[in-house]
Amino acid sequence: MKKILFSCAVALSCFVTTLANAAEQVTVFAAASMKDVIEEAAKQFKEKDGIDVVASFAASSVLAKQVEAGAPASIFVSADLDWMDYLQERKLIEDETRAVIAGNALVIATHKDKADSDLEKLLGARFAMGDPSNVPAGKYGKAALEHLNIWGKVEGNAVFTENVRVALQYVSRDEVNAAIVYASDRAVTTDLVEAYRFPADSHKPILYPAALVKGAEGKGGSDEAQAFLAFLESDAGQAIIADKGFVKAAETGQ
């Protein structure tokens, strides 16, 4: 009987420990373009507060749908305002925690020997870009090309991808001539150069809002998740954002 009681006590202790560890882990669903920022922020946050941050990266549209379906996210970081609005309209985020944490620019990346300042020449062959129907980078790209009156001329050359990182991979493997991506994504590649930067007024401002997902108490702990959000907005977090090629929140005008 004592052995049984002891075994139960050990099992209960392990269960409580597991729950405690889960409560101290923050789960972040973040746009693919934020991968380098979130991973570095998670590392520094762990060193500072001892709290683990795990992240899932994909297109904002995919992640928003996963949150809507009940996926265990503590925090959602979107690559545009629309998908954050989508969750807010469905009352799936904590409204008061929503904040823009970064900005970005839109560029065309290609190999150095293919770089050309002529936009139509750059996109005159197959090029990659996010799918404009659901990927923020693709929506910005299409809007910019429409604004510059060349979308109709180059649309047939576009290869649509699920996110900007895949678009970059296509260029790196020489499967396409160029890719429309965020400046921050191009900045982390060593084999590609920025051949063209779209004028800021050719598309909506590229903003990255973040917010606590409702019910996060059971998905990493609201206190821990709130602390990580605060870290992203802090001087240390904003330094990481700038270092990775993004625009600091204070410089976005939001």
C-alpha positions as CSV (number, residue, x, y, z in Angstrom):
1,M,0.0,0.0,0.0
2,K,2.9,2.4,0.9
3,K,4.5,1.6,-2.5
4,I,1.3,2.4,-4.3
5,L,0.9,5.7,-2.4
6,F,4.5,6.6,-3.1
7,S,4.1,5.8,-6.8
8,C,1.0,8.0,-6.9
9,A,2.8,10.8,-5.2
10,V,5.7,10.6,-7.7
11,A,3.2,10.6,-10.6
12,L,1.4,13.6,-9.2
13,S,4.7,15.4,-8.7
14,C,5.7,14.8,-12.3
15,F,2.3,15.9,-13.5
16,V,2.5,19.1,-11.5
17,T,6.0,19.7,-12.7
18,T,4.9,19.2,-16.3
19,L,2.1,21.7,-15.9
20,A,4.4,24.2,-14.3
21,N,6.9,23.9,-17.2
22,A,4.1,24.3,-19.7
23,A,2.9,27.4,-18.0
24,E,6.3,28.9,-18.3
25,Q,6.5,28.3,-22.0
26,V,5.2,30.9,-24.5
27,T,4.0,29.8,-27.9
28,V,4.3,32.4,-30.7
29,F,2.7,32.1,-34.1
30,A,4.6,34.6,-36.2
31,A,4.8,35.6,-39.9
32,A,7.6,33.8,-41.7
33,S,9.4,37.1,-42.3
34,M,9.7,37.5,-38.5
35,K,11.6,34.3,-38.0
36,D,15.1,35.8,-37.3
37,V,13.6,38.4,-35.0
38,I,11.5,36.0,-32.9
39,E,14.3,33.4,-32.6
40,E,16.8,36.0,-31.4
41,A,14.3,37.6,-29.1
42,A,13.4,34.2,-27.7
43,K,17.1,33.5,-27.0
44,Q,17.6,36.8,-25.2
45,F,14.3,36.6,-23.3
46,K,15.3,33.1,-22.1
47,E,18.6,34.4,-20.8
48,K,16.9,37.3,-19.1
49,D,13.8,35.8,-17.6
50,G,14.4,32.0,-17.9
51,I,11.2,31.5,-19.8
52,D,11.1,29.3,-23.0
53,V,9.6,30.7,-26.1
54,V,8.7,28.3,-28.9
55,A,7.6,29.6,-32.3
56,S,5.7,28.5,-35.4
57,F,6.4,30.4,-38.6
58,A,4.2,30.5,-41.7
59,A,2.1,33.0,-43.8
60,S,0.0,35.3,-41.6
61,S,-3.1,33.9,-43.3
62,V,-2.3,30.3,-42.4
63,L,-1.5,31.2,-38.8
64,A,-4.6,33.3,-38.3
65,K,-6.8,30.4,-39.6
66,Q,-5.0,28.0,-37.2
67,V,-5.6,30.4,-34.2
68,E,-9.3,30.6,-35.3
69,A,-9.4,26.7,-35.3
70,G,-8.1,26.7,-31.7
71,A,-4.4,26.1,-32.2
72,P,-2.4,26.6,-28.9
73,A,-0.9,30.0,-29.6
74,S,0.0,32.5,-26.8
75,I,0.9,35.3,-29.2
76,F,0.1,36.1,-32.8
77,V,2.5,38.3,-34.9
78,S,1.1,39.2,-38.3
79,A,2.9,40.6,-41.3
80,D,0.0,43.0,-42.0
81,L,-3.0,44.6,-40.3
82,D,-5.7,42.7,-42.1
83,W,-5.1,39.3,-40.5
84,M,-4.8,40.8,-37.1
85,D,-8.1,42.6,-37.8
86,Y,-9.5,39.2,-38.9
87,L,-8.8,37.7,-35.4
88,Q,-9.9,40.9,-33.6
89,E,-13.2,40.9,-35.4
90,R,-13.8,37.3,-34.2
91,K,-12.8,38.3,-30.6
92,L,-9.8,35.9,-30.6
93,I,-7.2,38.4,-29.4
94,E,-6.9,40.6,-26.3
95,D,-7.6,44.0,-27.9
96,E,-5.7,46.0,-25.3
97,T,-2.5,44.1,-26.0
98,R,-2.4,44.8,-29.7
99,A,0.5,46.9,-30.9
100,V,2.7,47.5,-33.9
101,I,6.1,46.2,-33.1
102,A,7.9,46.7,-36.5
103,G,7.8,48.0,-40.0
104,N,9.4,46.9,-43.3
105,A,10.1,47.8,-46.9
106,L,9.4,45.9,-50.1
107,V,12.3,45.1,-52.5
108,I,13.3,42.9,-55.4
109,A,16.0,40.4,-54.7
110,T,18.2,38.7,-57.3
111,H,21.7,37.4,-58.0
112,K,24.3,40.1,-58.4
113,D,25.0,39.3,-62.0
114,K,21.3,39.7,-62.8
115,A,20.7,42.9,-60.9
116,D,19.1,45.7,-63.0
117,S,17.6,49.0,-61.9
118,D,14.9,48.6,-64.7
119,L,11.9,47.1,-63.0
120,E,10.3,45.7,-66.1
121,K,13.6,43.9,-67.1
122,L,13.9,42.4,-63.6
123,L,10.4,41.0,-63.8
124,G,10.5,40.3,-67.6
125,A,11.3,36.7,-66.8
126,R,9.8,34.3,-64.2
127,F,9.8,35.9,-60.7
128,A,8.5,34.7,-57.3
129,M,6.3,36.6,-54.9
130,G,3.8,35.7,-52.2
131,D,0.4,34.7,-53.3
132,P,-1.6,38.0,-53.5
133,S,-4.8,36.3,-52.5
134,N,-3.6,35.6,-48.9
135,V,0.1,36.4,-48.3
136,P,0.7,39.9,-47.1
137,A,4.0,40.3,-49.1
138,G,2.1,39.3,-52.2
139,K,-0.7,41.8,-51.6
140,Y,1.8,44.6,-51.1
141,G,3.7,43.5,-54.2
142,K,0.7,43.4,-56.4
143,A,-0.5,46.7,-55.1
144,A,2.9,48.3,-55.8
145,L,3.1,46.9,-59.3
146,E,-0.5,48.1,-60.0
147,H,0.4,51.5,-58.7
148,L,3.4,51.6,-61.1
149,N,1.2,50.5,-64.0
150,I,3.2,47.3,-64.8
151,W,1.2,44.5,-63.1
152,G,-0.7,43.7,-66.4
153,K,2.7,43.4,-68.2
154,V,4.4,41.0,-65.8
155,E,1.6,39.1,-64.0
156,G,2.0,36.1,-66.3
157,N,5.6,35.7,-65.2
158,A,4.7,35.6,-61.5
159,V,5.2,32.3,-59.5
160,F,3.1,32.6,-56.3
161,T,4.5,31.1,-53.1
162,E,3.1,30.5,-49.6
163,N,5.6,33.0,-48.0
164,V,8.6,35.2,-48.7
165,R,11.2,32.7,-47.5
166,V,10.0,30.3,-50.2
167,A,10.2,33.0,-52.8
168,L,13.8,33.7,-51.8
169,Q,14.7,30.0,-52.1
170,Y,13.4,29.9,-55.7
171,V,15.8,32.7,-56.6
172,S,18.7,31.1,-54.7
173,R,18.2,27.9,-56.7
174,D,17.9,29.8,-60.0
175,E,14.4,28.6,-60.5
176,V,13.3,32.2,-61.1
177,N,15.0,35.4,-62.1
178,A,14.0,37.5,-59.0
179,A,11.7,37.7,-56.1
180,I,9.6,40.4,-54.5
181,V,10.3,40.2,-50.8
182,Y,10.7,42.2,-47.6
183,A,13.9,44.1,-47.2
184,S,14.5,42.2,-43.9
185,D,14.4,38.9,-45.6
186,R,16.8,39.9,-48.3
187,A,19.1,41.3,-45.7
188,V,19.8,37.8,-44.2
189,T,20.7,36.2,-47.5
190,T,24.4,36.2,-48.5
191,D,23.9,35.2,-52.2
192,L,21.3,37.7,-53.2
193,V,21.3,41.5,-53.6
194,E,18.7,44.2,-53.5
195,A,18.2,45.3,-57.1
196,Y,15.1,47.5,-56.5
197,R,13.3,49.1,-53.6
198,F,9.6,50.0,-54.2
199,P,8.6,53.6,-53.4
200,A,7.0,53.8,-49.9
201,D,3.9,55.4,-51.5
202,S,3.4,52.5,-53.9
203,H,1.7,50.3,-51.3
204,K,0.2,50.5,-47.8
205,P,2.7,50.8,-45.0
206,I,4.1,47.4,-44.1
207,L,3.4,47.0,-40.4
208,Y,3.7,44.1,-38.0
209,P,1.1,44.0,-35.2
210,A,1.4,41.6,-32.3
211,A,-1.2,40.6,-29.7
212,L,-2.0,38.2,-27.0
213,V,-4.3,35.4,-28.1
214,K,-7.5,35.1,-26.0
215,G,-7.3,32.2,-23.6
216,A,-3.5,32.3,-23.5
217,E,-3.7,31.4,-19.8
218,G,-3.8,27.8,-21.0
219,K,-1.4,28.3,-23.8
220,G,1.8,29.5,-22.1
221,G,0.4,31.7,-19.4
222,S,-0.8,35.2,-20.0
223,D,1.8,36.7,-17.6
224,E,4.7,35.1,-19.5
225,A,3.2,35.9,-22.9
226,Q,2.6,39.5,-21.9
227,A,6.2,39.7,-20.7
228,F,7.5,38.5,-24.0
229,L,5.3,41.0,-25.8
230,A,6.7,43.7,-23.6
231,F,10.2,42.5,-24.4
232,L,9.5,42.9,-28.2
233,E,8.4,46.5,-27.5
234,S,11.3,47.3,-25.2
235,D,14.6,48.9,-26.3
236,A,16.3,45.5,-26.3
237,G,13.5,44.0,-28.5
238,Q,13.5,47.0,-30.9
239,A,17.3,46.8,-31.2
240,I,16.9,43.2,-32.4
241,I,14.2,44.3,-34.9
242,A,16.5,47.0,-36.3
243,D,19.5,44.7,-36.5
244,K,17.5,42.2,-38.5
245,G,16.6,44.8,-41.2
246,F,13.2,45.9,-40.0
247,V,12.0,49.4,-39.1
248,K,11.6,50.1,-35.4
249,A,8.0,50.6,-34.2
250,A,8.6,54.3,-33.3
251,E,9.7,55.0,-36.9
252,T,6.6,53.6,-38.5
253,G,4.4,56.6,-37.6
254,Q,1.9,54.3,-35.8
